[in-house]
Amino acid sequence: MVEPINLNKARKAKAKAEKTQKAAENRIKFGRTKTEKQRDRLEAERRHKLVDDSQRED
């Protein structure tokens, strides 16, 4: 015979897993220092400028 499951516990476990996943995503997305953000922004600007400068004029 199959063991009955407690739906309340299953619902809470699912909510906890989703909350943990969301927290991990936020740590990756927002867990950077000001220096890291500035470095990434400057690198993106450099790449953008390189592409713009390498385009031929018509």
CHARMM-style PDB file with segment names, atoms N, HN, CA, C and O in Angstrom:
ATOM      1  N   MET     1       0.842  -1.181   0.000  1.00  0.00      PROA
ATOM      2  CA  MET     1       0.000   0.000   0.000  1.00  0.00      PROA
ATOM      3  C   MET     1       0.887   1.245   0.000  1.00  0.00      PROA
ATOM      4  O   MET     1       1.969   1.241   0.588  1.00  0.00      PROA
ATOM      5  N   VAL     2       0.438   2.281  -0.644  1.00  0.00      PROA
ATOM      6  HN  VAL     2      -0.441   2.284  -1.122  1.00  0.00      PROA
ATOM      7  CA  VAL     2       1.187   3.516  -0.775  1.00  0.00      PROA
ATOM      8  C   VAL     2       1.035   4.344   0.499  1.00  0.00      PROA
ATOM      9  O   VAL     2      -0.043   4.423   1.088  1.00  0.00      PROA
ATOM     10  N   GLU     3       2.137   4.952   0.903  1.00  0.00      PROA
ATOM     11  HN  GLU     3       3.013   4.888   0.424  1.00  0.00      PROA
ATOM     12  CA  GLU     3       2.107   5.826   2.076  1.00  0.00      PROA
ATOM     13  C   GLU     3       1.362   7.114   1.749  1.00  0.00      PROA
ATOM     14  O   GLU     3       1.605   7.714   0.702  1.00  0.00      PROA
ATOM     15  N   PRO     4       0.481   7.538   2.605  1.00  0.00      PROA
ATOM     16  CA  PRO     4      -0.192   8.821   2.363  1.00  0.00      PROA
ATOM     17  C   PRO     4       0.800   9.970   2.577  1.00  0.00      PROA
ATOM     18  O   PRO     4       1.689   9.894   3.425  1.00  0.00      PROA
ATOM     19  N   ILE     5       0.626  11.020   1.797  1.00  0.00      PROA
ATOM     20  HN  ILE     5      -0.097  11.082   1.109  1.00  0.00      PROA
ATOM     21  CA  ILE     5       1.506  12.172   1.957  1.00  0.00      PROA
ATOM     22  C   ILE     5       0.723  13.320   2.584  1.00  0.00      PROA
ATOM     23  O   ILE     5      -0.480  13.471   2.372  1.00  0.00      PROA
ATOM     24  N   ASN     6       1.424  14.099   3.341  1.00  0.00      PROA
ATOM     25  HN  ASN     6       2.401  13.976   3.513  1.00  0.00      PROA
ATOM     26  CA  ASN     6       0.814  15.269   3.945  1.00  0.00      PROA
ATOM     27  C   ASN     6       0.932  16.402   2.936  1.00  0.00      PROA
ATOM     28  O   ASN     6       2.031  16.890   2.673  1.00  0.00      PROA
ATOM     29  N   LEU     7      -0.201  16.823   2.369  1.00  0.00      PROA
ATOM     30  HN  LEU     7      -1.094  16.427   2.583  1.00  0.00      PROA
ATOM     31  CA  LEU     7      -0.199  17.846   1.330  1.00  0.00      PROA
ATOM     32  C   LEU     7       0.322  19.184   1.849  1.00  0.00      PROA
ATOM     33  O   LEU     7       0.944  19.941   1.103  1.00  0.00      PROA
ATOM     34  N   ASN     8       0.074  19.475   3.111  1.00  0.00      PROA
ATOM     35  HN  ASN     8      -0.431  18.861   3.717  1.00  0.00      PROA
ATOM     36  CA  ASN     8       0.550  20.725   3.685  1.00  0.00      PROA
ATOM     37  C   ASN     8       2.084  20.740   3.723  1.00  0.00      PROA
ATOM     38  O   ASN     8       2.708  21.747   3.391  1.00  0.00      PROA
ATOM     39  N   LYS     9       2.676  19.628   4.125  1.00  0.00      PROA
ATOM     40  HN  LYS     9       2.169  18.810   4.394  1.00  0.00      PROA
ATOM     41  CA  LYS     9       4.140  19.543   4.157  1.00  0.00      PROA
ATOM     42  C   LYS     9       4.722  19.588   2.756  1.00  0.00      PROA
ATOM     43  O   LYS     9       5.765  20.205   2.543  1.00  0.00      PROA
ATOM     44  N   ALA    10       4.072  18.948   1.800  1.00  0.00      PROA
ATOM     45  HN  ALA    10       3.224  18.446   1.973  1.00  0.00      PROA
ATOM     46  CA  ALA    10       4.551  18.960   0.422  1.00  0.00      PROA
ATOM     47  C   ALA    10       4.491  20.373  -0.156  1.00  0.00      PROA
ATOM     48  O   ALA    10       5.406  20.796  -0.861  1.00  0.00      PROA
ATOM     49  N   ARG    11       3.428  21.091   0.137  1.00  0.00      PROA
ATOM     50  HN  ARG    11       2.685  20.747   0.710  1.00  0.00      PROA
ATOM     51  CA  ARG    11       3.273  22.464  -0.344  1.00  0.00      PROA
ATOM     52  C   ARG    11       4.354  23.363   0.257  1.00  0.00      PROA
ATOM     53  O   ARG    11       4.950  24.179  -0.446  1.00  0.00      PROA
ATOM     54  N   LYS    12       4.601  23.212   1.549  1.00  0.00      PROA
ATOM     55  HN  LYS    12       4.117  22.550   2.120  1.00  0.00      PROA
ATOM     56  CA  LYS    12       5.618  24.021   2.215  1.00  0.00      PROA
ATOM     57  C   LYS    12       7.018  23.684   1.698  1.00  0.00      PROA
ATOM     58  O   LYS    12       7.849  24.579   1.543  1.00  0.00      PROA
ATOM     59  N   ALA    13       7.283  22.423   1.436  1.00  0.00      PROA
ATOM     60  HN  ALA    13       6.608  21.696   1.562  1.00  0.00      PROA
ATOM     61  CA  ALA    13       8.592  22.011   0.917  1.00  0.00      PROA
ATOM     62  C   ALA    13       8.814  22.598  -0.473  1.00  0.00      PROA
ATOM     63  O   ALA    13       9.918  23.039  -0.795  1.00  0.00      PROA
ATOM     64  N   LYS    14       7.775  22.605  -1.291  1.00  0.00      PROA
ATOM     65  HN  LYS    14       6.878  22.247  -1.030  1.00  0.00      PROA
ATOM     66  CA  LYS    14       7.883  23.172  -2.637  1.00  0.00      PROA
ATOM     67  C   LYS    14       8.132  24.673  -2.568  1.00  0.00      PROA
ATOM     68  O   LYS    14       8.966  25.194  -3.309  1.00  0.00      PROA
ATOM     69  N   ALA    15       7.423  25.371  -1.692  1.00  0.00      PROA
ATOM     70  HN  ALA    15       6.746  24.947  -1.090  1.00  0.00      PROA
ATOM     71  CA  ALA    15       7.602  26.811  -1.535  1.00  0.00      PROA
ATOM     72  C   ALA    15       9.007  27.125  -1.037  1.00  0.00      PROA
ATOM     73  O   ALA    15       9.621  28.097  -1.477  1.00  0.00      PROA
ATOM     74  N   LYS    16       9.516  26.311  -0.127  1.00  0.00      PROA
ATOM     75  HN  LYS    16       9.017  25.521   0.231  1.00  0.00      PROA
ATOM     76  CA  LYS    16      10.866  26.524   0.402  1.00  0.00      PROA
ATOM     77  C   LYS    16      11.914  26.316  -0.691  1.00  0.00      PROA
ATOM     78  O   LYS    16      12.886  27.068  -0.765  1.00  0.00      PROA
ATOM     79  N   ALA    17      11.726  25.312  -1.532  1.00  0.00      PROA
ATOM     80  HN  ALA    17      10.937  24.702  -1.472  1.00  0.00      PROA
ATOM     81  CA  ALA    17      12.666  25.045  -2.624  1.00  0.00      PROA
ATOM     82  C   ALA    17      12.656  26.199  -3.626  1.00  0.00      PROA
ATOM     83  O   ALA    17      13.713  26.604  -4.111  1.00  0.00      PROA
ATOM     84  N   GLU    18      11.480  26.730  -3.940  1.00  0.00      PROA
ATOM     85  HN  GLU    18      10.622  26.401  -3.546  1.00  0.00      PROA
ATOM     86  CA  GLU    18      11.382  27.855  -4.869  1.00  0.00      PROA
ATOM     87  C   GLU    18      12.047  29.102  -4.275  1.00  0.00      PROA
ATOM     88  O   GLU    18      12.721  29.849  -4.985  1.00  0.00      PROA
ATOM     89  N   LYS    19      11.854  29.320  -2.977  1.00  0.00      PROA
ATOM     90  HN  LYS    19      11.306  28.714  -2.400  1.00  0.00      PROA
ATOM     91  CA  LYS    19      12.453  30.468  -2.310  1.00  0.00      PROA
ATOM     92  C   LYS    19      13.973  30.352  -2.296  1.00  0.00      PROA
ATOM     93  O   LYS    19      14.672  31.349  -2.481  1.00  0.00      PROA
ATOM     94  N   THR    20      14.482  29.159  -2.081  1.00  0.00      PROA
ATOM     95  HN  THR    20      13.914  28.349  -1.931  1.00  0.00      PROA
ATOM     96  CA  THR    20      15.925  28.928  -2.088  1.00  0.00      PROA
ATOM     97  C   THR    20      16.494  29.175  -3.476  1.00  0.00      PROA
ATOM     98  O   THR    20      17.562  29.773  -3.605  1.00  0.00      PROA
ATOM     99  N   GLN    21      15.804  28.728  -4.512  1.00  0.00      PROA
ATOM    100  HN  GLN    21      14.936  28.242  -4.407  1.00  0.00      PROA
ATOM    101  CA  GLN    21      16.244  28.935  -5.892  1.00  0.00      PROA
ATOM    102  C   GLN    21      16.272  30.423  -6.229  1.00  0.00      PROA
ATOM    103  O   GLN    21      17.229  30.906  -6.835  1.00  0.00      PROA
ATOM    104  N   LYS    22      15.235  31.143  -5.842  1.00  0.00      PROA
ATOM    105  HN  LYS    22      14.458  30.751  -5.349  1.00  0.00      PROA
ATOM    106  CA  LYS    22      15.157  32.581  -6.104  1.00  0.00      PROA
ATOM    107  C   LYS    22      16.290  33.313  -5.379  1.00  0.00      PROA
ATOM    108  O   LYS    22      16.880  34.240  -5.935  1.00  0.00      PROA
ATOM    109  N   ALA    23      16.597  32.907  -4.150  1.00  0.00      PROA
ATOM    110  HN  ALA    23      16.118  32.154  -3.698  1.00  0.00      PROA
ATOM    111  CA  ALA    23      17.676  33.535  -3.388  1.00  0.00      PROA
ATOM    112  C   ALA    23      19.018  33.304  -4.075  1.00  0.00      PROA
ATOM    113  O   ALA    23      19.854  34.207  -4.116  1.00  0.00      PROA
ATOM    114  N   ALA    24      19.230  32.126  -4.605  1.00  0.00      PROA
ATOM    115  HN  ALA    24      18.551  31.392  -4.571  1.00  0.00      PROA
ATOM    116  CA  ALA    24      20.480  31.824  -5.313  1.00  0.00      PROA
ATOM    117  C   ALA    24      20.612  32.689  -6.565  1.00  0.00      PROA
ATOM    118  O   ALA    24      21.696  33.192  -6.861  1.00  0.00      PROA
ATOM    119  N   GLU    25      19.520  32.861  -7.294  1.00  0.00      PROA
ATOM    120  HN  GLU    25      18.640  32.453  -7.053  1.00  0.00      PROA
ATOM    121  CA  GLU    25      19.535  33.707  -8.487  1.00  0.00      PROA
ATOM    122  C   GLU    25      19.833  35.156  -8.119  1.00  0.00      PROA
ATOM    123  O   GLU    25      20.590  35.830  -8.818  1.00  0.00      PROA
ATOM    124  N   ASN    26      19.249  35.636  -7.034  1.00  0.00      PROA
ATOM    125  HN  ASN    26      18.634  35.089  -6.467  1.00  0.00      PROA
ATOM    126  CA  ASN    26      19.478  37.015  -6.607  1.00  0.00      PROA
ATOM    127  C   ASN    26      20.915  37.222  -6.131  1.00  0.00      PROA
ATOM    128  O   ASN    26      21.482  38.292  -6.350  1.00  0.00      PROA
ATOM    129  N   ARG    27      21.511  36.227  -5.488  1.00  0.00      PROA
ATOM    130  HN  ARG    27      21.050  35.358  -5.310  1.00  0.00      PROA
ATOM    131  CA  ARG    27      22.907  36.343  -5.069  1.00  0.00      PROA
ATOM    132  C   ARG    27      23.806  36.501  -6.280  1.00  0.00      PROA
ATOM    133  O   ARG    27      24.766  37.271  -6.248  1.00  0.00      PROA
ATOM    134  N   ILE    28      23.502  35.779  -7.344  1.00  0.00      PROA
ATOM    135  HN  ILE    28      22.722  35.153  -7.369  1.00  0.00      PROA
ATOM    136  CA  ILE    28      24.304  35.886  -8.563  1.00  0.00      PROA
ATOM    137  C   ILE    28      24.069  37.233  -9.232  1.00  0.00      PROA
ATOM    138  O   ILE    28      25.013  37.887  -9.674  1.00  0.00      PROA
ATOM    139  N   LYS    29      22.814  37.642  -9.305  1.00  0.00      PROA
ATOM    140  HN  LYS    29      22.046  37.111  -8.946  1.00  0.00      PROA
ATOM    141  CA  LYS    29      22.460  38.852 -10.034  1.00  0.00      PROA
ATOM    142  C   LYS    29      22.873  40.132  -9.305  1.00  0.00      PROA
ATOM    143  O   LYS    29      23.390  41.057  -9.931  1.00  0.00      PROA
ATOM    144  N   PHE    30      22.655  40.194  -8.010  1.00  0.00      PROA
ATOM    145  HN  PHE    30      22.235  39.442  -7.502  1.00  0.00      PROA
ATOM    146  CA  PHE    30      22.861  41.429  -7.266  1.00  0.00      PROA
ATOM    147  C   PHE    30      24.031  41.368  -6.287  1.00  0.00      PROA
ATOM    148  O   PHE    30      24.322  42.365  -5.626  1.00  0.00      PROA
ATOM    149  N   GLY    31      24.696  40.250  -6.179  1.00  0.00      PROA
ATOM    150  HN  GLY    31      24.460  39.440  -6.716  1.00  0.00      PROA
ATOM    151  CA  GLY    31      25.724  40.082  -5.163  1.00  0.00      PROA
ATOM    152  C   GLY    31      27.109  40.493  -5.600  1.00  0.00      PROA
ATOM    153  O   GLY    31      28.091  39.852  -5.227  1.00  0.00      PROA
ATOM    154  N   ARG    32      27.206  41.551  -6.387  1.00  0.00      PROA
ATOM    155  HN  ARG    32      26.408  42.072  -6.690  1.00  0.00      PROA
ATOM    156  CA  ARG    32      28.509  42.000  -6.853  1.00  0.00      PROA
ATOM    157  C   ARG    32      28.867  43.324  -6.185  1.00  0.00      PROA
ATOM    158  O   ARG    32      27.993  44.102  -5.802  1.00  0.00      PROA
ATOM    159  N   THR    33      30.155  43.560  -6.054  1.00  0.00      PROA
ATOM    160  HN  THR    33      30.866  42.928  -6.364  1.00  0.00      PROA
ATOM    161  CA  THR    33      30.605  44.799  -5.440  1.00  0.00      PROA
ATOM    162  C   THR    33      30.507  45.937  -6.445  1.00  0.00      PROA
ATOM    163  O   THR    33      30.319  45.717  -7.642  1.00  0.00      PROA
ATOM    164  N   LYS    34      30.639  47.148  -5.940  1.00  0.00      PROA
ATOM    165  HN  LYS    34      30.792  47.327  -4.968  1.00  0.00      PROA
ATOM    166  CA  LYS    34      30.568  48.325  -6.791  1.00  0.00      PROA
ATOM    167  C   LYS    34      31.696  48.307  -7.819  1.00  0.00      PROA
ATOM    168  O   LYS    34      31.497  48.692  -8.971  1.00  0.00      PROA
ATOM    169  N   THR    35      32.878  47.860  -7.403  1.00  0.00      PROA
ATOM    170  HN  THR    35      33.040  47.547  -6.467  1.00  0.00      PROA
ATOM    171  CA  THR    35      34.027  47.797  -8.311  1.00  0.00      PROA
ATOM    172  C   THR    35      33.783  46.800  -9.436  1.00  0.00      PROA
ATOM    173  O   THR    35      34.114  47.074 -10.590  1.00  0.00      PROA
ATOM    174  N   GLU    36      33.207  45.646  -9.111  1.00  0.00      PROA
ATOM    175  HN  GLU    36      32.938  45.424  -8.174  1.00  0.00      PROA
ATOM    176  CA  GLU    36      32.915  44.646 -10.143  1.00  0.00      PROA
ATOM    177  C   GLU    36      31.890  45.174 -11.141  1.00  0.00      PROA
ATOM    178  O   GLU    36      32.028  44.961 -12.345  1.00  0.00      PROA
ATOM    179  N   LYS    37      30.868  45.857 -10.647  1.00  0.00      PROA
ATOM    180  HN  LYS    37      30.756  46.030  -9.669  1.00  0.00      PROA
ATOM    181  CA  LYS    37      29.862  46.422 -11.541  1.00  0.00      PROA
ATOM    182  C   LYS    37      30.480  47.463 -12.459  1.00  0.00      PROA
ATOM    183  O   LYS    37      30.186  47.496 -13.654  1.00  0.00      PROA
ATOM    184  N   GLN    38      31.345  48.325 -11.897  1.00  0.00      PROA
ATOM    185  HN  GLN    38      31.584  48.298 -10.926  1.00  0.00      PROA
ATOM    186  CA  GLN    38      31.987  49.359 -12.698  1.00  0.00      PROA
ATOM    187  C   GLN    38      32.910  48.732 -13.746  1.00  0.00      PROA
ATOM    188  O   GLN    38      32.938  49.183 -14.892  1.00  0.00      PROA
ATOM    189  N   ARG    39      33.657  47.707 -13.366  1.00  0.00      PROA
ATOM    190  HN  ARG    39      33.633  47.341 -12.436  1.00  0.00      PROA
ATOM    191  CA  ARG    39      34.553  47.026 -14.303  1.00  0.00      PROA
ATOM    192  C   ARG    39      33.760  46.426 -15.458  1.00  0.00      PROA
ATOM    193  O   ARG    39      34.153  46.558 -16.617  1.00  0.00      PROA
ATOM    194  N   ASP    40      32.640  45.764 -15.145  1.00  0.00      PROA
ATOM    195  HN  ASP    40      32.321  45.656 -14.204  1.00  0.00      PROA
ATOM    196  CA  ASP    40      31.814  45.162 -16.192  1.00  0.00      PROA
ATOM    197  C   ASP    40      31.213  46.226 -17.113  1.00  0.00      PROA
ATOM    198  O   ASP    40      31.127  46.022 -18.324  1.00  0.00      PROA
ATOM    199  N   ARG    41      30.800  47.357 -16.544  1.00  0.00      PROA
ATOM    200  HN  ARG    41      30.871  47.523 -15.560  1.00  0.00      PROA
ATOM    201  CA  ARG    41      30.237  48.436 -17.345  1.00  0.00      PROA
ATOM    202  C   ARG    41      31.294  49.015 -18.280  1.00  0.00      PROA
ATOM    203  O   ARG    41      31.019  49.258 -19.455  1.00  0.00      PROA
ATOM    204  N   LEU    42      32.497  49.235 -17.766  1.00  0.00      PROA
ATOM    205  HN  LEU    42      32.721  49.038 -16.811  1.00  0.00      PROA
ATOM    206  CA  LEU    42      33.571  49.775 -18.600  1.00  0.00      PROA
ATOM    207  C   LEU    42      33.968  48.795 -19.701  1.00  0.00      PROA
ATOM    208  O   LEU    42      34.265  49.206 -20.823  1.00  0.00      PROA
ATOM    209  N   GLU    43      33.974  47.514 -19.386  1.00  0.00      PROA
ATOM    210  HN  GLU    43      33.733  47.181 -18.474  1.00  0.00      PROA
ATOM    211  CA  GLU    43      34.302  46.494 -20.389  1.00  0.00      PROA
ATOM    212  C   GLU    43      33.237  46.467 -21.490  1.00  0.00      PROA
ATOM    213  O   GLU    43      33.569  46.343 -22.669  1.00  0.00      PROA
ATOM    214  N   ALA    44      31.970  46.582 -21.113  1.00  0.00      PROA
ATOM    215  HN  ALA    44      31.701  46.683 -20.155  1.00  0.00      PROA
ATOM    216  CA  ALA    44      30.891  46.601 -22.106  1.00  0.00      PROA
ATOM    217  C   ALA    44      30.996  47.843 -22.991  1.00  0.00      PROA
ATOM    218  O   ALA    44      30.794  47.763 -24.203  1.00  0.00      PROA
ATOM    219  N   GLU    45      31.310  48.981 -22.389  1.00  0.00      PROA
ATOM    220  HN  GLU    45      31.474  49.046 -21.405  1.00  0.00      PROA
ATOM    221  CA  GLU    45      31.478  50.204 -23.180  1.00  0.00      PROA
ATOM    222  C   GLU    45      32.652  50.067 -24.144  1.00  0.00      PROA
ATOM    223  O   GLU    45      32.564  50.506 -25.290  1.00  0.00      PROA
ATOM    224  N   ARG    46      33.746  49.463 -23.694  1.00  0.00      PROA
ATOM    225  HN  ARG    46      33.817  49.106 -22.762  1.00  0.00      PROA
ATOM    226  CA  ARG    46      34.921  49.276 -24.536  1.00  0.00      PROA
ATOM    227  C   ARG    46      34.581  48.396 -25.741  1.00  0.00      PROA
ATOM    228  O   ARG    46      34.952  48.701 -26.874  1.00  0.00      PROA
ATOM    229  N   ARG    47      33.863  47.291 -25.470  1.00  0.00      PROA
ATOM    230  HN  ARG    47      33.562  47.043 -24.549  1.00  0.00      PROA
ATOM    231  CA  ARG    47      33.469  46.403 -26.570  1.00  0.00      PROA
ATOM    232  C   ARG    47      32.541  47.108 -27.541  1.00  0.00      PROA
ATOM    233  O   ARG    47      32.670  46.939 -28.753  1.00  0.00      PROA
ATOM    234  N   HSD    48      31.603  47.898 -27.025  1.00  0.00      PROA
ATOM    235  HN  HSD    48      31.497  48.035 -26.040  1.00  0.00      PROA
ATOM    236  CA  HSD    48      30.662  48.626 -27.870  1.00  0.00      PROA
ATOM    237  C   HSD    48      31.402  49.638 -28.737  1.00  0.00      PROA
ATOM    238  O   HSD    48      31.111  49.768 -29.926  1.00  0.00      PROA
ATOM    239  N   LYS    49      32.349  50.349 -28.155  1.00  0.00      PROA
ATOM    240  HN  LYS    49      32.586  50.244 -27.189  1.00  0.00      PROA
ATOM    241  CA  LYS    49      33.141  51.328 -28.900  1.00  0.00      PROA
ATOM    242  C   LYS    49      33.974  50.647 -29.979  1.00  0.00      PROA
ATOM    243  O   LYS    49      34.104  51.169 -31.086  1.00  0.00      PROA
ATOM    244  N   LEU    50      34.537  49.484 -29.660  1.00  0.00      PROA
ATOM    245  HN  LEU    50      34.431  49.061 -28.761  1.00  0.00      PROA
ATOM    246  CA  LEU    50      35.339  48.748 -30.633  1.00  0.00      PROA
ATOM    247  C   LEU    50      34.502  48.358 -31.850  1.00  0.00      PROA
ATOM    248  O   LEU    50      34.971  48.460 -32.984  1.00  0.00      PROA
ATOM    249  N   VAL    51      33.292  47.923 -31.626  1.00  0.00      PROA
ATOM    250  HN  VAL    51      32.911  47.840 -30.706  1.00  0.00      PROA
ATOM    251  CA  VAL    51      32.402  47.538 -32.720  1.00  0.00      PROA
ATOM    252  C   VAL    51      32.011  48.768 -33.537  1.00  0.00      PROA
ATOM    253  O   VAL    51      32.021  48.734 -34.768  1.00  0.00      PROA
ATOM    254  N   ASP    52      31.670  49.842 -32.850  1.00  0.00      PROA
ATOM    255  HN  ASP    52      31.661  49.869 -31.850  1.00  0.00      PROA
ATOM    256  CA  ASP    52      31.281  51.069 -33.562  1.00  0.00      PROA
ATOM    257  C   ASP    52      32.431  51.634 -34.380  1.00  0.00      PROA
ATOM    258  O   ASP    52      32.225  52.092 -35.504  1.00  0.00      PROA
ATOM    259  N   ASP    53      33.627  51.607 -33.834  1.00  0.00      PROA
ATOM    260  HN  ASP    53      33.794  51.235 -32.921  1.00  0.00      PROA
ATOM    261  CA  ASP    53      34.782  52.156 -34.547  1.00  0.00      PROA
ATOM    262  C   ASP    53      35.199  51.299 -35.730  1.00  0.00      PROA
ATOM    263  O   ASP    53      35.796  51.805 -36.680  1.00  0.00      PROA
ATOM    264  N   SER    54      34.900  50.040 -35.685  1.00  0.00      PROA
ATOM    265  HN  SER    54      34.416  49.629 -34.913  1.00  0.00      PROA
ATOM    266  CA  SER    54      35.329  49.154 -36.765  1.00  0.00      PROA
ATOM    267  C   SER    54      34.345  49.107 -37.940  1.00  0.00      PROA
ATOM    268  O   SER    54      34.628  48.476 -38.958  1.00  0.00      PROA
ATOM    269  N   GLN    55      33.201  49.765 -37.804  1.00  0.00      PROA
ATOM    270  HN  GLN    55      32.971  50.277 -36.976  1.00  0.00      PROA
ATOM    271  CA  GLN    55      32.240  49.798 -38.900  1.00  0.00      PROA
ATOM    272  C   GLN    55      32.708  50.764 -39.974  1.00  0.00      PROA
ATOM    273  O   GLN    55      33.267  51.823 -39.686  1.00  0.00      PROA
ATOM    274  N   ARG    56      32.469  50.379 -41.204  1.00  0.00      PROA
ATOM    275  HN  ARG    56      32.015  49.520 -41.439  1.00  0.00      PROA
ATOM    276  CA  ARG    56      32.880  51.213 -42.333  1.00  0.00      PROA
ATOM    277  C   ARG    56      31.835  52.293 -42.567  1.00  0.00      PROA
ATOM    278  O   ARG    56      30.637  52.076 -42.386  1.00  0.00      PROA
ATOM    279  N   GLU    57      32.311  53.444 -42.969  1.00  0.00      PROA
ATOM    280  HN  GLU    57      33.284  53.621 -43.117  1.00  0.00      PROA
ATOM    281  CA  GLU    57      31.426  54.558 -43.310  1.00  0.00      PROA
ATOM    282  C   GLU    57      30.964  54.407 -44.739  1.00  0.00      PROA
ATOM    283  O   GLU    57      31.756  54.037 -45.606  1.00  0.00      PROA
ATOM    284  N   ASP    58      29.710  54.682 -45.005  1.00  0.00      PROA
ATOM    285  HN  ASP    58      29.067  54.982 -44.300  1.00  0.00      PROA
ATOM    286  CA  ASP    58      29.173  54.618 -46.382  1.00  0.00      PROA
ATOM    287  C   ASP    58      29.176  55.968 -47.019  1.00  0.00      PROA
ATOM    288  OT1 ASP    58      28.763  56.109 -48.170  1.00  0.00      PROA
TER     289      ASP     58
END
